[in-house]
Amino acid sequence: MSVASQLAYMLALLAVGAGLRAVGVLNEHRRDRLTAVAFYVALPALVFSSTVTRSLSDVLVWRLFVGVTVVLLAGACIGWLVHRNHATPARRGVAVVQSYHSNLGFLGVPFVAATFGGVTAGKASVVLGIASILQVSLTVLLLTRITSADADVFDELSGLARNPVLIALALGLAGGAVGVDLPGVVRGSLDVLGALALPIALPAVGASITAENGLVDPPTVGAIAAVKLLVMPLVAVVVFTGLTASPTTLRAGVLMLAMPTAVSTYIYSSELGGDGELASAGVLATTVAAAATLFGVVQLLGILTP
């Protein structure tokens, strides 16, 4: 499947989810069950299968850790500079965190795996692990600072220890370290489950993002999308190129960090004093616009890593 076809497929799945929600088929209960299947079954299978057959030296490279950290911190700083003068703290907090907080699980790893596969998919899973810790920490710290909400970042981070996708990553890396040789039927089953990650996760994402009151604060939403989808991928290219990253590291790092804003930012915003309507609008706008920007990012990576 070509990149254009893959992106069109993603948009179609998002639209299916939104459409099923609109007609009442994919109600909140069914959406949550679909999300649970993706979160507890399909995504862990994809992450585990993409790492368990790789040696640690293939996927755990220092440039990946340094690059992801630098780009996320840069994205947070740029978001702060762009939105620092917003009059409403609730909206300022949302705008800042949505400028860097990427949808790495439901969109990032499945898309990288479908686009590049192989070692790049394994490294994308590692990016998921690194960035999850950094994103949650930054988002909780920034939202509580900006909105004066009360939250404990350690409590939020403790939840990551029970995250099935991150547990699958740890098990996959451990298996790769000791050279686990999975039976063919197990590998085949994991591949089938992993391939279902996108068609299961995306309708759930589509059913989760709405703009029932119209697009709230278009200038702010536009600025969020510009930083998240245009500036941040360019920063990632500069950083990973400056680190002389290998082609697979460059592809995994840049493409994962080029993903649209995570749906979880709406949850964090709602819990920590942020503007929920703006958060929902930011997720919707960046997710839809990402179909165009991700195409451009993949084409750029094709030039940089022929």
N, C-alpha and C positions, 0 to 999 in steps of 0.2 A: 504494500500500500504506500503510495506517495505521501509526502508530508502534507500537501494540500488536501488529499483525500482523508488523511488521518485527522487533520484539524476540522474538516467538514463533518466527519464522523463524530468528533467530540462535540461540536456545536449542535448536531442533530440529537445526540443523547441528552445534552442539557435542555434542549427545547422539549424533548419528550417528557423529561421530568417536570418541567414547568407546566407543560400542557396537561399532564395527568394530575398535577396538583390543582390546576385551575378548574378541572371538571370534577374534582372530588375523588378521583380514583386513588391517587397517591396522597392520602391524608397524612396528618402528622404521625399517627401510629404506624402506618405502613411505611412511611418514609424512614422513620427511626429503625424499623426492622430491616429495611434494605441497607441503611447505613451500617447497621450492626453486622450484616453479612459481609459487607465490604471491609469493615474495620477489623473484624475478628477472624475472617476466613481468607478472602481473596487477596487483600493487601499483604498480610503476613506470609501467605504462600509465595507471592511474587518476590517479596524482599528476601525470604529465606532461600528460594531457589536461585536468586541472582547472586548470592554471596557464598553459599555452602560449597560450591564447586571451585571457588577461587582461592588461591593462596593469599595470605594476609598481605604479602608484598605487592600483590596485584591491585588491591583496593584501598589499603591503609597507607596513604602517602602523605607526607607532611605538608606538601603544597596544597592539598585538598583542605586540610584543617586550617591552615593559615589563610588561604584564599577565601573560604566561606566566612571566617570570622571577620576579616577585613572588610569584605563587601557588605555584610550585614550591618556592621558598625557604621560604615560609610552611608548606607541607605538610611539608617536611623538619624544620622547627623544631617543629611540632606533634607529628610522629611521635616526635621525640627526647624531648619533654616527657612524652608519654604512656608511652613505653617505657623511659625512662632508668634506672628502678630494677629492670629485669628482671635476675635473678640470673645468667643465662647469657649471656655475650657473644655466642655464636653465634646465639642466638635474638633477643637485643636488636638485633643488627645487621640481621637479616632483617626484623624488625618495623618498624624505622625506615624502611628503604628501600622496603618494600612499602606504606608509608603514602602515598607520593607518586608512585612510579614507574609511570606509566600505559602501558597497551597502546595506543599511538597508531597503529601501522602496521596490524597485522592486524585490529584492531577499530575504532580511532578514525576514520581517514580514510574507510574504506568505509561506516561507519555514518553519518557526517556527510554524505557524498556522497549516500547513499540517502535520508536524511531531509530535507536542505535543498537540496543541489545548488548549482549556480551559483557565485557569488562566495564563498559560505560554504565550499564544498568547496575552492576555491582557497586560502582563508585557513587551512583545516584542514591542508592540505598544508604551508603555511608554519609552522604550529604544530608539525607533526611535525619539521621541520628544526631549529627553535629548541630545542624541548624535548629532542630526542635528544641534543644536545650537553650540555645542562644536566643531564639525568637521568644519563647515563653518568658525567659528572664527579662529581656528587654521590654516586652509588651506590658508585663505586670508592673515593672519598675516605672516605666514612662507614664502609663495610665494613672497609677496611684499618685505620682508626682504632679501630673498636670491637673487631674480632676480632684485631687485631695481625697480620693477614696481610700478605704482601709482594707488592705490585703497583705497576705504573707507570701512572698515569692517562693519560700521554701515549701510551703504547702502545695503550691501549684506545681513545683518541680517534682515533688514526691509522687504526684500522679503519673509522671512519665515513667516511673519504675514499673507501673502496672500496665503500660501501653503495650498491647499485643504486637503492634508493628515493630516497636523498638525491641521487644523481647525476641521476636523472630530474627531481627538483625543481629542481636547478640548471639543467638544460637547458630545462625548462619556463619558468622565470623569464627565462632568456636569450632564449628564443623570444618570450615576451610583450613583452620590452623592445624587440626589433627589429621586432615586428609580423609574425611569421611567419604565413603563410596556408596552412594545411595543406589538401591536396586532400581532397575529400569522402570518398573511399574510405579514406584514412588516418584521418580523424577517426572514421569509422564503425567501423573496425577497432579503434582505441583505445578507443572507447566499449564495444564488445563485450568486449574484454579486461578493461577496468576493471570492468565489471559482474560479471565472474567472480571478483573479488577476495574478496568475502564467501563465496560457496559453495566456493571453494578453500581459503581461509585458515582458516575456522572449524572444519571437520572436523580439520584439522591441529592446531589449538589444542586441540580436544577430546580428541584422541589423546595430547596432551602432558601434560595435567593429570590427576593421579590422587591418590587418598588411600587407597592400598592398606593402610595401617596404621591406618585410621580418621582422624578429624579430630584432628590433633595440637594440644594446648594450646588448647582452645576459647576461653578468655577472651582470650588474645593474638590469636587469629585474629579473634575478634569485634571487638576494638579496632582491628585493622588495617582490617577492612571498614568500620567506622564512620567512621574518619578518611578513608579513601580515597574512599568512596562517598557520604558525607553531609557531612562537614566541608569537604573540599576543594572540592566544587562550590559550596558556600555561600560559601566564601572567594573563589572565582573570580567569583561573581556580584557580591559586594561590591567587589572590586578593579576589575573591568571597568566596573561601573556608576559607580564613583568616578572612573574615567578618562574618563567620558562617551563610551564606545565606541559605534560605530555598531551597528545591529542585527546585521549580518553578522559583525562582529568579536566581539560579545558571544556570539552563537551558537557560532561556531567555537571561541573560547577556552574558554568554559564547558563545552561538550559534550566537547571533546577531553580536558580535564583531569578530567572526570567518569568517564572510562573505568576499567575495573577494572585491577588490578595486572598488569603485563606478565609473560609467561612467562619473559622473559629474566632476571628477578630470581632465578629458580631457578638459572639457569646462573651468574650472578655470585656467588650465595650459595655454590654448590658449589665454585667456584674460589677464593673469598676467605674461607674459614673460617666461612661461615654454616651454619645448620641447614637442610639440604636438605628434610627432612620438613616442617618448618614452612613453608618457602618454597612447597612444592608445595600444602600445605593452604591457604595464603593466596591463591594464584592461583586455586585451585578455588573457594573460598568467595566471593571478590570477583567472579569471572566469572559465577557462577550468580546471586548476589544483584543484580548489575548490571542484570539484566532488569527488576527492579522499580524500582531507583533511577534508571535512565536514562529510564524512562517519566515519572517525576516531574520530572526535570530538563527534559525536552523540553516538558512541560506548563507548567512555570514559565517557560521561555523564550518559549512562546507567549503568556503573559500580559505578559511584559516587552517583547517585540518583536512586537506584533500585526501 
